[in-house]
Structures are given as C-alpha cells and as structure tokens.
Amino acid sequence: MSEPMPTDDAMGKLVPFPGPVPEPVTSGPAAEVEPAGPVLDAELITDEEYRRSKARQLAESAVSRLPAQWQTRESARQAGAELAGRAVLAPVQFPAAVGRGLAVSARAWWQWVRVADFYDASKAAEKLADRWQEIAVIRRRRGVITVVASSATALGGLITELTAGSLPLLVTGGAVSTALAVAGRRKDGAGGRSTQLGSRSLAWLMNGDHLVVAFRDAKLIGKDERLMLVKAPRHDGTGWALTIDLPPSRKASDVISKRESLASALAVDEVRLIVERVRGDDGHAGRLALWVGDADPYAAAPIASPLGTAASWDLWNPVPFGTTARGTDVRLPVVWTSLLIGAIPRQGKTFVARLPLTAAALDPHVRIIIADGKGGKDFRPFEQVAHRFIRGARESDARRLIRVLEECAADVADRFDRLSEMDDELCPESKVTPEITRDPAHGMPLTVVGIDEVQNFLGMDVPLDEDEPKGKKIGTRICELLTYIAKTGPAAGYSLILATQKPDAKVIPDGLRGQLGTRFALKVMTYQASETILGAGTYKAGMDASRLLTSHKGVGLLLGADGETELDAGTATTVRTHLLHIREIRQACERGRALREQAGTLTGDAAGQRELSEMDAGMAARLADEVVTTGGENGPVDAEMVELPEVLGLLVEVIEDEEHGVIATEELAGRIGWTAKALGEALRRAGVPAPSTPRQRVGGSVHAISVTDLDAIRAAVVELNDGH
Ligand SMILES: Nc1ncnc2c1ncn2[C@@H]1O[C@H](COP(=O)(O)OP(=O)(O)OP(=O)(O)O)[C@@H](O)[C@H]1O
C-alpha cells in the first residue's frame, strides 16, 4: 500500500488504494447529471493511527541505516553476546596474544638481523660466496643497531621513570603490548581452532564480511575473490534481503544450483533461502538477489484464495494461484498453455488443480470438461457447470473419456478450419482471441480439460476394441488424444490441466509431458520424480521438489517450460498456493452456473445434454490420421508397435492362438516372407531362446531340421509388454 495521504475529512484520514478513477461524464443525456468527484478506494484511519504509522515508518527507516547486525533484535542480541563473550575472555586471551606477538616479533627481528631475505636470494642464485662479504657487513651493522637501540630504549625508560614517573612507561607498555597482541591474534580459520560449544547463526552472518566467508566456504567464490554489495543486507520484517554482484569469473546460475551449500554456509534450512538472478536492465548474469527468511515461510497459515469470493473471473487473465515466500502474488496463466501437476499423495494436488478450474467456472464464456480419475467428491461442485463430467476411472468412464476427447479433438480441428476462414480483423494470427471466445456465435469458447489422477486413465491396459485383444489399449488411445489436444489445442483455445501422483515416464510419456508447458511439482520423494514433472535438466539447475517438506502442503515449484506465458522458463518459482475449500468452490460454481444461464452458455452435461455428438465420417477419417500422427510422433502407441522388435511384431500377426510347441523355422520364416537364417538371427537378437534341441524332426520331415519354439516367442512378447 502506498504512503497514507491525509484529507480534511472530519472523521479521520483517508488512505487511497490504487484503483481506477472514473472519467466524469461530459456529453450525452447523462451530462445533466452532476458529475461526481473522483472515487477513492481507501481505508479510513484516525489521526492517532496516522501518527503511529508515521512514527513506525521513521523508526523502520532509522533501523535500516544501522549496520546489518544491529538491525534486528535477534542479530543485535547475537552481536552483543559475541562482544560480551570476547570481553569475558579478554584477560586470558590478551596475555596469550601478547606472548604470541612477542614470538612473532622476535622471529621477525632475527630474520632482519640475519639479513635472511638477501641471504636466501643469494643462496638460491648460487651467489652466496660472492655476496657473503656484503651480508656479513650488514649483519654486523644490524647487530650494532640492535644493541644501540635496546640500550637507548632502556636508558630512555630509566630517565623517564626518574623524571616523569611510571605513567608514560605504563602507557607506552600498554600500546606496545596491544600492538604485540594484534600481531599475535589468531585469524579466523587458522589452524589450531578446535570444536567449540555453540552454533552458527544466520543473523550474525548477514554482516558483509561474514557473507564473503560464507560464499567462500560454500565454494561459490575463490579464496581471494570478493563480493560487491549492490544492496546491503536489510531486514524487511520477515527476513533479510540483499543484492550482490559476484566476481567477474562467477555466474549467478551456478550459485542458484548450489543453493544448499550456501544455505549450509549461512546456517539456514534451504527452504528459508531464496536465491534469484536479477534480470533485465537492472541485472546481469552475475547479479543475485538473496532473501533469507527469519522462519520457514511455507509453514505459515495458508492464504485463502480470492476466487472464493470473486463474483466472476475472466480466464484470459492469469488466475490467482498463490504467493512466493516473500509474499509476492503468483498468477497462473491458463490460456495458450497446459498444466501438469505432480506430487506424492496428500500434498494438495487436487486443491491446486481446482484453483484454475474454479476460475474457469467463474467465467461464463469458458467450457469445462472434467474427468476425476479418483472418483470422490473433490470435483463434484463442477458438475453444475461442466460441459462434460466424468467421475471415476472404471472402463466405462475411460471409454466415455475417449469419446469426449475425440469430440474435443474434432472441435480443435474444426476450429482451425473456421479460424483460417475468418477475416484478418477478427482473427489476426490464426489463433483465438478474447472476442472470438466470448462470442457464442463463433462457438469457440475457451475450453479447459481437467483430469485428476490421470494415471488411472493412461495406464488402462484394456483393449480398445474388444474383438482385438492385442490391439491398441484404452490408455494408449487416451494418451494420443491428450497429446494431440495439448499440442494443437492451445491456439484453438484448449488448455489441459492434468494431475497425477505417479509422474513417471511410463505413466506420462515424454511425448505428452513435452506438450504440457506449465508444470507444478509439489513434494515428491526423489529428485528424479521432480525432474519427471519439471523436465530434464531442472535438477541440475537447482530445481528439486523432493527438497520440499511433507509439512509444506500446497507448496510447489512452478515452471513455465514453454515460454508461452510470462512465467520464467529458466527458474521455477516456489509457490505457496492459495487454499480454496470445497464449500467455496461449490458456491463459486453456483455463481458460475447463474452467469452461464444468463449468458446462455450452459451446455452439455450441466444442461442435461449428456448425449455426445456423432462425428461425421470425414472428420473421423481426418482425425484417425492427424491424432495418431501428432500423438504418435512423441507419445506412446501400442506396446507391440513401439517396444516389440520388428520380428516379434510380424510374428504376433501370423502365429495362431492354438499353435504351440516347435515349428520348422523355414515355415515360420516363410509366413513373414523372411529367410530361415534371417529369422533365426533376429530372434536371437530379440532375446528369444532357441529350443534346447534346435534341430528336430517335425512336420513329417525325414531329417532333423532347424526349429523355433512358438511358446518362447509368446513368452518374449508377454515379457516385453509387461515391462512396457
Ligand atoms: N494450499 C494449501 N495450503 C495448505 N494446505 C493445503 C493446501 N492445499 C491442500 N492442502 C491440504 O493438503 C491436504 C491434501 O490435499 P489434496 O487432497 O489436494 O491432496 P492430493 O495430493 O490430491 O491427495 P491424493 O493424492 O490423496 O488425492 C488437504 O487436506 C489440504 O488440507
């Protein structure tokens, strides 16, 4: 909020919030109405409150000017404790330091008298004999100087004692012993330091010098390198913030990827440390903004989602999603992208998936399609507004989902046809625009397809065609349809929101995940699982959702991997998502339903029209081609087609179910148009063992001939399928 601005209001002070100020009406029929003054969206505060807020600001500004370690009570306490500790130990440490200083000075004096540097240099240059005379002269001279200087000092001391008393001698002695103590002080990190009671503490480390030590200890800068403080450490109420420039040879991205080492050096849990690059005109590749929270920022009470009370929402605007550790708002774009949410169970996946879906429910110009693979009550509120709603992951649910997705795929293809026909004014880029999606006449509303526990559908190993048990599986078909929609749908106004508790490559193949440009990883168990959600290379770049704590419910890493949205494609943001309970979602959906009824956009299941549209033959043929081409490029197709070596794929087609035992290799090879030799080699490569008696008399042959075991082929196919 901006600084309070007092008014003359008799009731107190008016503090404006930023907000739109309506233009006064100056013409037309409404011009007769007396124009109202500007409307201030503001908070009314009393004189007393105003004075207090001013005083607080002054105090905060004064504190921020103090050296870092005196800015907070905690750090000041630590600094004070350290000073007091030193004072207590001084009577012991001072004489010891003086003693060490004496030894250091004596050694230095002896080196000087011996002309050690000259002596060593001459010796190294093998010119000692030539220089010896010279060295001996200097040694003698320095010996004399020592004797004269000592005698003069002793004599001077005696005279001073006799004429001026002991005070000058005591003062001089104090100064000399202080100098000796300084010379003999032990440096941080010097050998001889042993373990000691106590603990390292962050607040004390926020002092600039200690920060350099921490960076060195974390091996982020070299021994002789320094940091530059662009913005000195400042305590902002919830944590320490500072901006630094690394030495020219260092990269900010390396520090980000070694955040854990820095957290250790700074003595904080890494969840309390935020390290970000400063980008743009104010930043460069070696500039870092650091923030260290006073406490675990994700352990704070969750913030209620503003969607719970929003009257409506325009889904073209990014959806309120959560906050960063520092309280900055994070919004989730839904248009032009698709979202993948992954986590271990009970971390808030469903809650997170419902946030953008609730925003979609509040926009009457958005079509919602939901498949809840868990089948509980979590998504039931959306039944009131959803164009298609599937609850559960039984075979019948999955088959309906296929038909719904085919309907979507046909719609995507049809939209592209119609977009290409539109004039440039209305459709400048062969993509939907807000005007197009909001006009029911075009029939192209933004469409959000949300699927929870998507692995339950994708992993369904039931044949799509009951008459073809070895044919394409239901899961495969769903995967290729989703891949097609995720790949081609965004420009036509389609977005997917997929949530899974099994984010491995078997469940969500790379081809599909690659199309889901926005990724949100809540707590997972391993860094590999984190990479599976966020994408390859993210762990190395310092993004690891396995580091989140299980107590961090609803907290995850948000990455905009496709660069289509304003989300940072290079670094994930750790977001504490808003909390939105089912009660509020139900109320939001009730509002959404009323808005749809008003706008005439309530369709499909929610309007009681559960019958799915029949696809015309032309579109079916086109999709048969396009969906498999698009889905098949990256996504999975049937196990037989992808995983099976060519030879097994061919043999599966020609071996009858009732055939068992061995068969003449020649005959089997003939069925697929190969030679017996080529077949034998291919089977060996495919790992199919030869029969224990490789030559037998079969099929009435007179001599033993080469045979192949049909059951071994079957076993190999089954094994490959199971492993898939
Ligand atoms: N943003 C949030 N802030 C705080 N707590 C949250 C947040 N979101 C969810 N939770 C809590 O986390 C718990 C689990 O949430 P949710 O049911 O969404 O998990 P899930 O991962 O979908 O679980 P499952 O895998 O069993 O379906 C909920 O009981 C909820 O109270």
The ligand as a MOL file (V3000), in Angstrom:
LIG
                    3D

  0  0  0     0  0            999 V3000
M  V30 BEGIN CTAB
M  V30 COUNTS 31 33 0 0 0
M  V30 BEGIN ATOM
M  V30 1 N -2.7200 -24.5500 -0.4680 0
M  V30 2 C -2.7670 -25.3080 0.6030 0
M  V30 3 N -2.3310 -24.8510 1.7770 0
M  V30 4 C -2.3670 -25.6300 2.8710 0
M  V30 5 N -2.8340 -26.8860 2.9060 0
M  V30 6 C -3.2850 -27.3950 1.7730 0
M  V30 7 C -3.2770 -26.6370 0.5560 0
M  V30 8 N -3.7730 -27.4090 -0.4150 0
M  V30 9 C -4.0830 -28.5840 0.1620 0
M  V30 10 N -3.8080 -28.5740 1.4630 0
M  V30 11 C -4.0190 -29.6670 2.4060 0
M  V30 12 O -3.4370 -30.8420 1.8830 0
M  V30 13 C -4.2800 -31.9430 2.0550 0
M  V30 14 C -4.2100 -32.8390 0.8470 0
M  V30 15 O -4.7480 -32.1610 -0.2850 0
M  V30 16 P -5.2740 -32.9230 -1.5720 0
M  V30 17 O -6.4520 -33.7520 -1.2440 0
M  V30 18 O -5.4170 -31.9300 -2.6410 0
M  V30 19 O -4.0420 -33.8310 -1.8450 0
M  V30 20 P -3.8240 -34.7760 -3.0540 0
M  V30 21 O -2.3700 -34.6730 -3.3530 0
M  V30 22 O -4.7780 -34.5250 -4.1340 0
M  V30 23 O -4.0940 -36.1530 -2.3590 0
M  V30 24 P -4.4100 -37.5270 -3.0690 0
M  V30 25 O -3.1760 -37.9010 -3.7920 0
M  V30 26 O -4.7390 -38.4060 -1.9190 0
M  V30 27 O -5.5430 -37.2710 -3.9710 0
M  V30 28 C -5.6760 -31.3770 2.2640 0
M  V30 29 O -6.2540 -31.9780 3.3720 0
M  V30 30 C -5.4990 -29.9130 2.4930 0
M  V30 31 O -5.9500 -29.5180 3.7710 0
M  V30 END ATOM
M  V30 BEGIN BOND
M  V30 1 1 1 2
M  V30 2 1 2 3
M  V30 3 2 2 7
M  V30 4 2 3 4
M  V30 5 1 4 5
M  V30 6 2 5 6
M  V30 7 1 6 7
M  V30 8 1 6 10
M  V30 9 1 7 8
M  V30 10 2 8 9
M  V30 11 1 9 10
M  V30 12 1 10 11
M  V30 13 1 11 12
M  V30 14 1 11 30
M  V30 15 1 12 13
M  V30 16 1 13 14
M  V30 17 1 13 28
M  V30 18 1 14 15
M  V30 19 1 15 16
M  V30 20 2 16 17
M  V30 21 1 16 18
M  V30 22 1 16 19
M  V30 23 1 19 20
M  V30 24 2 20 21
M  V30 25 1 20 22
M  V30 26 1 20 23
M  V30 27 1 23 24
M  V30 28 2 24 25
M  V30 29 1 24 26
M  V30 30 1 24 27
M  V30 31 1 28 29
M  V30 32 1 28 30
M  V30 33 1 30 31
M  V30 END BOND
M  V30 END CTAB
M  END
